[in-house]
Amino acid sequence: MITTGTIDRPTTHDPKKQDPTMQRPTEPFGSHTPFCDTTGATASRQNRNLEMQLIPEALARAHMHDRLREAESQRRAVRLAAARRMQRRAERASLRARRALAMAVMQ
């Protein structure tokens, strides 16, 4: 157990003034490297590498999805403009037919 001094019980190097409940470390502070298990780290690193390799694919897929949606929207706009043009043409033809009918009736 490595404990540092507190305000009430400061750390001292004098053996006579040391707190008897405080245990002396067998190694100097900071020299001990704790054992850590790296089996999970390897798996997560491999997973992260796989995810990073798949990022360009995901970006390309998202880009293509946006492009397809934009193209579909553009096609709808072109069809709507064509439909409005045909509607105006039909209205003009209808007006010409009415005028022609009115002229025929008046004679």
The first five atom37 places (N, CA, C, CB, O) and aatype in JSON, in Angstrom:
{
  "aatype": [12, 9, 16, 16, 7, 16, 9, 3, 1, 14, 16, 16, 8, 3, 14, 11, 11, 5, 3, 14, 16, 12, 5, 1, 14, 16, 6, 14, 13, 7, 15, 8, 16, 14, 13, 4, 3, 16, 16, 7, 0, 16, 0, 15, 1, 5, 2, 1, 2, 10, 6, 12, 5, 10, 9, 14, 6, 0, 10, 0, 1, 0, 8, 12, 8, 3, 1, 10, 1, 6, 0, 6, 15, 5, 1, 1, 0, 19, 1, 10, 0, 0, 0, 1, 1, 12, 5, 1, 1, 0, 6, 1, 0, 15, 10, 1, 0, 1, 1, 0, 10, 0, 12, 0, 19, 12, 5],
  "atom_mask": [
    [1, 1, 1, 1, 1],
    [1, 1, 1, 1, 1],
    [1, 1, 1, 1, 1],
    [1, 1, 1, 1, 1],
    [1, 1, 1, 0, 1],
    [1, 1, 1, 1, 1],
    [1, 1, 1, 1, 1],
    [1, 1, 1, 1, 1],
    [1, 1, 1, 1, 1],
    [1, 1, 1, 1, 1],
    [1, 1, 1, 1, 1],
    [1, 1, 1, 1, 1],
    [1, 1, 1, 1, 1],
    [1, 1, 1, 1, 1],
    [1, 1, 1, 1, 1],
    [1, 1, 1, 1, 1],
    [1, 1, 1, 1, 1],
    [1, 1, 1, 1, 1],
    [1, 1, 1, 1, 1],
    [1, 1, 1, 1, 1],
    [1, 1, 1, 1, 1],
    [1, 1, 1, 1, 1],
    [1, 1, 1, 1, 1],
    [1, 1, 1, 1, 1],
    [1, 1, 1, 1, 1],
    [1, 1, 1, 1, 1],
    [1, 1, 1, 1, 1],
    [1, 1, 1, 1, 1],
    [1, 1, 1, 1, 1],
    [1, 1, 1, 0, 1],
    [1, 1, 1, 1, 1],
    [1, 1, 1, 1, 1],
    [1, 1, 1, 1, 1],
    [1, 1, 1, 1, 1],
    [1, 1, 1, 1, 1],
    [1, 1, 1, 1, 1],
    [1, 1, 1, 1, 1],
    [1, 1, 1, 1, 1],
    [1, 1, 1, 1, 1],
    [1, 1, 1, 0, 1],
    [1, 1, 1, 1, 1],
    [1, 1, 1, 1, 1],
    [1, 1, 1, 1, 1],
    [1, 1, 1, 1, 1],
    [1, 1, 1, 1, 1],
    [1, 1, 1, 1, 1],
    [1, 1, 1, 1, 1],
    [1, 1, 1, 1, 1],
    [1, 1, 1, 1, 1],
    [1, 1, 1, 1, 1],
    [1, 1, 1, 1, 1],
    [1, 1, 1, 1, 1],
    [1, 1, 1, 1, 1],
    [1, 1, 1, 1, 1],
    [1, 1, 1, 1, 1],
    [1, 1, 1, 1, 1],
    [1, 1, 1, 1, 1],
    [1, 1, 1, 1, 1],
    [1, 1, 1, 1, 1],
    [1, 1, 1, 1, 1],
    [1, 1, 1, 1, 1],
    [1, 1, 1, 1, 1],
    [1, 1, 1, 1, 1],
    [1, 1, 1, 1, 1],
    [1, 1, 1, 1, 1],
    [1, 1, 1, 1, 1],
    [1, 1, 1, 1, 1],
    [1, 1, 1, 1, 1],
    [1, 1, 1, 1, 1],
    [1, 1, 1, 1, 1],
    [1, 1, 1, 1, 1],
    [1, 1, 1, 1, 1],
    [1, 1, 1, 1, 1],
    [1, 1, 1, 1, 1],
    [1, 1, 1, 1, 1],
    [1, 1, 1, 1, 1],
    [1, 1, 1, 1, 1],
    [1, 1, 1, 1, 1],
    [1, 1, 1, 1, 1],
    [1, 1, 1, 1, 1],
    [1, 1, 1, 1, 1],
    [1, 1, 1, 1, 1],
    [1, 1, 1, 1, 1],
    [1, 1, 1, 1, 1],
    [1, 1, 1, 1, 1],
    [1, 1, 1, 1, 1],
    [1, 1, 1, 1, 1],
    [1, 1, 1, 1, 1],
    [1, 1, 1, 1, 1],
    [1, 1, 1, 1, 1],
    [1, 1, 1, 1, 1],
    [1, 1, 1, 1, 1],
    [1, 1, 1, 1, 1],
    [1, 1, 1, 1, 1],
    [1, 1, 1, 1, 1],
    [1, 1, 1, 1, 1],
    [1, 1, 1, 1, 1],
    [1, 1, 1, 1, 1],
    [1, 1, 1, 1, 1],
    [1, 1, 1, 1, 1],
    [1, 1, 1, 1, 1],
    [1, 1, 1, 1, 1],
    [1, 1, 1, 1, 1],
    [1, 1, 1, 1, 1],
    [1, 1, 1, 1, 1],
    [1, 1, 1, 1, 1],
    [1, 1, 1, 1, 1]
  ],
  "atom_positions": [
    [[0.84, -1.17, 0.0], [0.0, 0.0, 0.0], [0.89, 1.23, 0.0], [-0.96, 0.0, 1.21], [1.69, 1.42, 0.91]],
    [[0.75, 2.06, -1.0], [1.54, 3.28, -1.09], [0.63, 4.43, -0.72], [2.16, 3.47, -2.51], [-0.34, 4.71, -1.41]],
    [[0.96, 5.1, 0.4], [0.17, 6.25, 0.82], [1.09, 7.44, 0.96], [-0.59, 5.96, 2.15], [2.21, 7.33, 1.46]],
    [[0.61, 8.55, 0.52], [1.4, 9.77, 0.67], [0.97, 10.46, 1.94], [1.23, 10.71, -0.55], [-0.05, 10.11, 2.54]],
    [[1.72, 11.43, 2.36], [1.4, 12.14, 3.59], [0.19, 13.03, 3.42], [0.0, 0.0, 0.0], [-0.18, 13.42, 2.32]],
    [[-0.43, 13.33, 4.57], [-1.58, 14.23, 4.57], [-1.22, 15.44, 5.42], [-2.87, 13.52, 5.12], [-0.12, 15.52, 5.96]],
    [[-2.14, 16.36, 5.52], [-1.87, 17.55, 6.34], [-1.73, 17.15, 7.79], [-3.0, 18.6, 6.17], [-0.85, 17.66, 8.5]],
    [[-2.59, 16.23, 8.26], [-2.53, 15.79, 9.65], [-1.3, 14.93, 9.93], [-3.79, 15.02, 10.02], [-0.7, 15.04, 11.0]],
    [[-0.92, 14.1, 8.99], [0.23, 13.19, 9.17], [1.18, 13.34, 7.98], [-0.24, 11.71, 9.32], [1.11, 12.54, 7.05]],
    [[2.04, 14.33, 7.98], [2.94, 14.5, 6.84], [3.96, 13.37, 6.76], [3.65, 15.84, 6.94], [4.33, 12.77, 7.77]],
    [[4.41, 13.09, 5.53], [5.4, 12.05, 5.31], [6.75, 12.56, 5.81], [5.48, 11.65, 3.81], [7.14, 13.7, 5.55]],
    [[7.45, 11.7, 6.54], [8.78, 12.07, 7.06], [9.73, 10.91, 6.84], [8.71, 12.45, 8.56], [9.32, 9.75, 6.79]],
    [[11.0, 11.22, 6.72], [12.01, 10.18, 6.55], [12.63, 9.76, 7.88], [13.1, 10.65, 5.6], [13.42, 8.82, 7.92]],
    [[12.28, 10.46, 8.97], [12.83, 10.11, 10.29], [12.06, 8.91, 10.83], [12.74, 11.33, 11.28], [10.85, 9.01, 11.03]],
    [[12.73, 7.76, 11.08], [12.01, 6.56, 11.54], [11.3, 6.75, 12.87], [12.96, 5.42, 11.67], [10.28, 6.1, 13.11]],
    [[11.8, 7.64, 13.74], [11.17, 7.84, 15.05], [9.86, 8.59, 14.93], [12.11, 8.59, 15.98], [8.96, 8.42, 15.75]],
    [[9.72, 9.44, 13.89], [8.53, 10.27, 13.74], [7.5, 9.67, 12.79], [8.92, 11.64, 13.26], [6.44, 10.26, 12.58]],
    [[7.78, 8.51, 12.22], [6.85, 7.91, 11.26], [5.64, 7.34, 11.98], [7.54, 6.82, 10.44], [5.73, 6.87, 13.12]],
    [[4.53, 7.38, 11.28], [3.28, 6.81, 11.8], [3.43, 5.29, 11.78], [2.04, 7.28, 10.95], [3.76, 4.73, 10.74]],
    [[3.19, 4.61, 12.91], [3.37, 3.17, 12.93], [2.36, 2.42, 12.05], [3.27, 2.66, 14.35], [2.63, 1.29, 11.65]],
    [[1.19, 3.03, 11.73], [0.21, 2.35, 10.89], [0.57, 2.43, 9.41], [-1.18, 2.94, 11.12], [0.07, 1.65, 8.6]],
    [[1.44, 3.38, 9.07], [1.82, 3.56, 7.67], [2.87, 2.52, 7.3], [2.34, 4.99, 7.41], [3.88, 2.38, 7.99]],
    [[2.65, 1.8, 6.21], [3.6, 0.78, 5.78], [4.61, 1.39, 4.83], [2.87, -0.4, 5.12], [4.26, 2.24, 4.0]],
    [[5.84, 0.96, 4.94], [6.89, 1.42, 4.03], [6.78, 0.64, 2.73], [8.3, 1.27, 4.68], [6.65, -0.59, 2.77]],
    [[6.85, 1.29, 1.61], [6.85, 0.55, 0.35], [8.19, -0.17, 0.17], [6.58, 1.49, -0.83], [9.24, 0.3, 0.6]],
    [[8.11, -1.33, -0.5], [9.34, -2.09, -0.73], [10.12, -1.5, -1.9], [9.02, -3.57, -1.0], [11.33, -1.71, -2.0]],
    [[9.47, -0.79, -2.76], [10.13, -0.16, -3.9], [9.92, 1.34, -3.82], [9.6, -0.72, -5.24], [8.96, 1.8, -3.21]],
    [[10.81, 2.12, -4.44], [10.59, 3.57, -4.45], [9.3, 3.91, -5.18], [11.78, 4.3, -5.1], [8.87, 3.18, -6.07]],
    [[8.68, 5.02, -4.81], [7.42, 5.44, -5.4], [7.6, 5.69, -6.89], [6.87, 6.7, -4.71], [8.52, 6.4, -7.3]],
    [[6.73, 5.11, -7.71], [6.77, 5.31, -9.14], [7.61, 4.29, -9.9], [0.0, 0.0, 0.0], [7.53, 4.23, -11.12]],
    [[8.41, 3.49, -9.19], [9.25, 2.53, -9.9], [8.5, 1.24, -10.21], [10.49, 2.22, -9.09], [8.88, 0.49, -11.11]],
    [[7.44, 0.98, -9.47], [6.67, -0.25, -9.67], [5.73, -0.06, -10.85], [5.88, -0.63, -8.39], [4.94, 0.88, -10.87]],
    [[5.8, -0.95, -11.83], [4.88, -0.92, -12.96], [3.81, -1.97, -12.72], [5.63, -1.18, -14.32], [4.11, -3.15, -12.62]],
    [[2.56, -1.55, -12.64], [1.49, -2.51, -12.36], [1.28, -3.44, -13.55], [0.18, -1.78, -12.03], [1.48, -3.07, -14.7]],
    [[0.88, -4.67, -13.23], [0.61, -5.66, -14.27], [-0.71, -5.29, -14.94], [0.55, -7.11, -13.68], [-1.71, -5.04, -14.26]],
    [[-0.7, -5.26, -16.25], [-1.95, -4.99, -16.96], [-2.13, -6.04, -18.04], [-1.94, -3.56, -17.58], [-1.2, -6.46, -18.72]],
    [[-3.37, -6.45, -18.16], [-3.74, -7.48, -19.12], [-4.01, -6.81, -20.45], [-4.97, -8.3, -18.64], [-4.85, -5.9, -20.52]],
    [[-3.33, -7.22, -21.51], [-3.48, -6.56, -22.81], [-4.28, -7.39, -23.81], [-2.12, -6.27, -23.39], [-4.34, -7.04, -24.99]],
    [[-4.91, -8.47, -23.37], [-5.66, -9.29, -24.33], [-6.86, -8.52, -24.89], [-6.12, -10.59, -23.67], [-7.14, -8.59, -26.08]],
    [[-7.57, -7.78, -24.02], [-8.71, -6.98, -24.48], [-8.27, -5.83, -25.35], [0.0, 0.0, 0.0], [-8.98, -5.43, -26.27]],
    [[-7.08, -5.27, -25.06], [-6.58, -4.14, -25.84], [-6.3, -4.56, -27.27], [-5.31, -3.56, -25.2], [-6.57, -3.8, -28.2]],
    [[-5.76, -5.75, -27.45], [-5.47, -6.23, -28.81], [-6.76, -6.38, -29.61], [-4.7, -7.57, -28.78], [-6.83, -5.99, -30.77]],
    [[-7.77, -6.96, -28.97], [-9.04, -7.15, -29.66], [-9.67, -5.81, -30.01], [-10.01, -7.97, -28.79], [-10.18, -5.63, -31.12]],
    [[-9.62, -4.86, -29.07], [-10.23, -3.55, -29.36], [-9.42, -2.82, -30.42], [-10.33, -2.7, -28.08], [-10.0, -2.09, -31.23]],
    [[-8.09, -2.99, -30.43], [-7.26, -2.34, -31.43], [-7.58, -2.9, -32.82], [-5.76, -2.53, -31.1], [-7.65, -2.15, -33.8]],
    [[-7.76, -4.22, -32.89], [-8.11, -4.82, -34.18], [-9.48, -4.33, -34.64], [-8.09, -6.36, -34.08], [-9.68, -4.06, -35.83]],
    [[-10.41, -4.23, -33.71], [-11.74, -3.74, -34.06], [-11.66, -2.3, -34.54], [-12.69, -3.86, -32.86], [-12.32, -1.92, -35.51]],
    [[-10.83, -1.49, -33.85], [-10.69, -0.1, -34.24], [-10.06, -0.01, -35.63], [-9.84, 0.67, -33.21], [-10.46, 0.82, -36.45]],
    [[-9.07, -0.85, -35.91], [-8.45, -0.84, -37.23], [-9.46, -1.22, -38.3], [-7.25, -1.8, -37.27], [-9.49, -0.61, -39.37]],
    [[-10.29, -2.22, -38.02], [-11.32, -2.62, -38.97], [-12.29, -1.48, -39.21], [-12.08, -3.86, -38.48], [-12.66, -1.19, -40.35]],
    [[-12.71, -0.81, -38.13], [-13.63, 0.32, -38.27], [-12.99, 1.43, -39.09], [-14.06, 0.85, -36.89], [-13.64, 2.04, -39.92]],
    [[-11.7, 1.68, -38.85], [-11.02, 2.75, -39.58], [-10.87, 2.38, -41.05], [-9.65, 3.03, -38.96], [-10.9, 3.26, -41.91]],
    [[-10.7, 1.1, -41.35], [-10.61, 0.7, -42.74], [-11.95, 0.82, -43.44], [-10.09, -0.73, -42.85], [-12.01, 1.03, -44.66]],
    [[-13.04, 0.7, -42.69], [-14.38, 0.78, -43.28], [-14.9, 2.21, -43.38], [-15.34, -0.05, -42.46], [-15.94, 2.44, -44.0]],
    [[-14.2, 3.17, -42.79], [-14.66, 4.57, -42.84], [-14.77, 5.08, -44.27], [-13.71, 5.46, -42.04], [-15.79, 5.69, -44.6]],
    [[-13.76, 4.88, -45.15], [-13.92, 5.38, -46.52], [-15.12, 4.76, -47.24], [-12.67, 5.1, -47.31], [-15.79, 5.43, -48.02]],
    [[-15.39, 3.48, -46.98], [-16.56, 2.86, -47.6], [-17.84, 3.51, -47.12], [-16.59, 1.35, -47.3], [-18.75, 3.77, -47.91]],
    [[-17.92, 3.77, -45.82], [-19.12, 4.4, -45.27], [-19.28, 5.81, -45.83], [-19.06, 4.44, -43.72], [-20.4, 6.23, -46.15]],
    [[-18.18, 6.54, -45.95], [-18.26, 7.88, -46.52], [-18.7, 7.84, -47.98], [-16.91, 8.6, -46.39], [-19.52, 8.64, -48.41]],
    [[-18.15, 6.89, -48.74], [-18.53, 6.77, -50.14], [-20.0, 6.4, -50.27], [-17.66, 5.73, -50.85], [-20.7, 6.91, -51.14]],
    [[-20.47, 5.5, -49.38], [-21.87, 5.1, -49.42], [-22.78, 6.28, -49.11], [-22.13, 3.95, -48.42], [-23.8, 6.48, -49.77]],
    [[-22.41, 7.08, -48.1], [-23.21, 8.25, -47.75], [-23.19, 9.28, -48.89], [-22.68, 8.88, -46.44], [-24.21, 9.9, -49.19]],
    [[-22.01, 9.45, -49.51], [-21.9, 10.39, -50.62], [-22.78, 9.95, -51.79], [-20.43, 10.5, -51.08], [-23.49, 10.78, -52.38]],
    [[-22.75, 8.66, -52.13], [-23.58, 8.16, -53.23], [-25.06, 8.29, -52.91], [-23.23, 6.7, -53.53], [-25.87, 8.6, -53.79]],
    [[-25.42, 8.06, -51.64], [-26.82, 8.21, -51.23], [-27.27, 9.65, -51.45], [-27.01, 7.79, -49.74], [-28.37, 9.9, -51.96]],
    [[-26.42, 10.61, -51.06], [-26.76, 12.02, -51.25], [-26.87, 12.36, -52.73], [-25.72, 12.92, -50.59], [-27.78, 13.08, -53.13]],
    [[-25.94, 11.84, -53.54], [-25.98, 12.12, -54.98], [-27.24, 11.54, -55.61], [-24.72, 11.55, -55.67], [-27.86, 12.19, -56.45]],
    [[-27.62, 10.32, -55.22], [-28.83, 9.7, -55.78], [-30.07, 10.49, -55.39], [-28.96, 8.25, -55.3], [-30.97, 10.7, -56.21]],
    [[-30.12, 10.93, -54.13], [-31.27, 11.72, -53.68], [-31.34, 13.05, -54.45], [-31.18, 11.99, -52.15], [-32.42, 13.49, -54.83]],
    [[-30.18, 13.67, -54.67], [-30.14, 14.93, -55.42], [-30.57, 14.71, -56.87], [-28.72, 15.53, -55.37], [-31.31, 15.53, -57.43]],
    [[-30.12, 13.61, -57.49], [-30.51, 13.32, -58.88], [-32.0, 13.07, -58.98], [-29.73, 12.11, -59.41], [-32.65, 13.53, -59.92]],
    [[-32.56, 12.33, -58.02], [-34.0, 12.06, -58.03], [-34.79, 13.35, -57.88], [-34.39, 11.07, -56.92], [-35.81, 13.55, -58.54]],
    [[-34.32, 14.23, -57.01], [-34.98, 15.52, -56.82], [-34.92, 16.35, -58.1], [-34.33, 16.29, -55.66], [-35.9, 17.0, -58.47]],
    [[-33.77, 16.31, -58.78], [-33.63, 17.03, -60.03], [-34.57, 16.47, -61.11], [-32.18, 16.98, -60.52], [-35.18, 17.22, -61.86]],
    [[-34.67, 15.14, -61.17], [-35.59, 14.52, -62.15], [-37.03, 14.94, -61.88], [-35.47, 12.98, -62.1], [-37.77, 15.24, -62.82]],
    [[-37.42, 14.97, -60.59], [-38.77, 15.39, -60.26], [-39.01, 16.84, -60.69], [-39.03, 15.24, -58.75], [-40.08, 17.17, -61.19]],
    [[-38.01, 17.7, -60.5], [-38.15, 19.11, -60.88], [-38.3, 19.24, -62.39], [-36.93, 19.92, -60.39], [-39.1, 20.05, -62.87]],
    [[-37.53, 18.46, -63.16], [-37.61, 18.51, -64.62], [-38.98, 18.03, -65.08], [-36.5, 17.65, -65.27], [-39.58, 18.63, -65.98]],
    [[-39.49, 16.94, -64.47], [-40.82, 16.43, -64.85], [-41.91, 17.45, -64.52], [-41.11, 15.1, -64.13], [-42.85, 17.62, -65.29]],
    [[-41.78, 18.12, -63.37], [-42.78, 19.11, -62.99], [-42.78, 20.29, -63.97], [-42.53, 19.62, -61.54], [-43.84, 20.78, -64.36]],
    [[-41.58, 20.74, -64.37], [-41.5, 21.85, -65.32], [-42.12, 21.44, -66.66], [-40.03, 22.29, -65.52], [-42.83, 22.22, -67.28]],
    [[-41.84, 20.22, -67.11], [-42.41, 19.74, -68.38], [-43.93, 19.65, -68.27], [-41.82, 18.37, -68.76], [-44.63, 20.01, -69.22]],
    [[-44.44, 19.18, -67.15], [-45.89, 19.06, -66.97], [-46.55, 20.44, -66.99], [-46.22, 18.34, -65.64], [-47.63, 20.61, -67.56]],
    [[-45.89, 21.44, -66.36], [-46.45, 22.79, -66.37], [-46.45, 23.37, -67.79], [-45.67, 23.71, -65.42], [-47.4, 24.04, -68.19]],
    [[-45.35, 23.12, -68.54], [-45.31, 23.59, -69.93], [-46.44, 22.99, -70.75], [-43.95, 23.24, -70.58], [-47.12, 23.7, -71.49]],
    [[-46.66, 21.68, -70.62], [-47.74, 21.01, -71.37], [-49.1, 21.52, -70.94], [-47.67, 19.49, -71.18], [-50.01, 21.64, -71.76]],
    [[-49.25, 21.83, -69.64], [-50.54, 22.35, -69.17], [-50.82, 23.72, -69.79], [-50.54, 22.45, -67.62], [-51.94, 23.98, -70.24]],
    [[-49.8, 24.59, -69.83], [-50.0, 25.91, -70.45], [-50.32, 25.78, -71.94], [-48.75, 26.79, -70.26], [-51.17, 26.5, -72.47]],
    [[-49.63, 24.86, -72.6], [-49.88, 24.63, -74.03], [-51.32, 24.15, -74.24], [-48.87, 23.58, -74.61], [-52.0, 24.59, -75.17]],
    [[-51.79, 23.25, -73.38], [-53.16, 22.73, -73.49], [-54.17, 23.84, -73.23], [-53.39, 21.56, -72.5], [-55.21, 23.91, -73.89]],
    [[-53.87, 24.73, -72.25], [-54.78, 25.84, -71.98], [-54.87, 26.79, -73.17], [-54.34, 26.61, -70.73], [-55.95, 27.26, -73.52]],
    [[-53.71, 27.07, -73.8], [-53.73, 27.93, -74.98], [-54.53, 27.29, -76.13], [-52.29, 28.24, -75.44], [-55.28, 27.97, -76.83]],
    [[-54.35, 26.0, -76.32], [-55.1, 25.3, -77.38], [-56.59, 25.33, -77.08], [-54.63, 23.83, -77.52], [-57.41, 25.48, -77.99]],
    [[-56.94, 25.19, -75.8], [-58.36, 25.24, -75.41], [-58.93, 26.61, -75.7], [-58.53, 24.88, -73.92], [-60.05, 26.73, -76.2]],
    [[-58.17, 27.67, -75.39], [-58.65, 29.03, -75.66], [-58.82, 29.26, -77.16], [-57.68, 30.07, -75.08], [-59.79, 29.88, -77.59]],
    [[-57.86, 28.75, -77.98], [-57.99, 28.89, -79.44], [-59.24, 28.17, -79.94], [-56.73, 28.33, -80.15], [-59.95, 28.68, -80.81]],
    [[-59.51, 26.99, -79.39], [-60.7, 26.24, -79.82], [-61.96, 26.98, -79.44], [-60.71, 24.83, -79.2], [-62.91, 27.01, -80.23]],
    [[-62.01, 27.59, -78.27], [-63.19, 28.36, -77.85], [-63.41, 29.56, -78.76], [-63.03, 28.84, -76.39], [-64.53, 29.86, -79.19]],
    [[-62.31, 30.24, -79.06], [-62.43, 31.4, -79.95], [-62.92, 30.98, -81.33], [-61.08, 32.12, -80.08], [-63.78, 31.63, -81.93]],
    [[-62.36, 29.88, -81.81], [-62.78, 29.4, -83.13], [-64.27, 29.02, -83.13], [-61.92, 28.18, -83.56], [-64.99, 29.29, -84.09]],
    [[-64.72, 28.38, -82.03], [-66.12, 28.01, -81.91], [-67.01, 29.25, -81.82], [-66.34, 27.11, -80.69], [-68.09, 29.29, -82.41]],
    [[-66.55, 30.25, -81.07], [-67.33, 31.49, -80.94], [-67.43, 32.2, -82.28], [-66.7, 32.42, -79.89], [-68.48, 32.74, -82.63]],
    [[-66.31, 32.19, -83.03], [-66.32, 32.84, -84.35], [-67.27, 32.1, -85.3], [-64.88, 32.86, -84.96], [-67.96, 32.73, -86.1]],
    [[-67.3, 30.76, -85.21], [-68.17, 29.98, -86.08], [-69.64, 30.21, -85.74], [-67.84, 28.48, -85.98], [-70.49, 30.25, -86.64]],
    [[-69.96, 30.37, -84.48], [-71.32, 30.58, -84.06], [-71.8, 31.96, -84.47], [-71.45, 30.4, -82.56], [-72.95, 32.12, -84.86]],
    [[-70.92, 32.95, -84.38], [-71.31, 34.32, -84.69], [-71.55, 34.52, -86.18], [-70.24, 35.29, -84.2], [-72.25, 35.47, -86.53]],
    [[-71.05, 33.74, -87.04], [-71.25, 33.96, -88.47], [-72.5, 33.41, -88.98], [-70.17, 33.4, -89.24], [-72.8, 33.52, -90.16]]
  ]
}
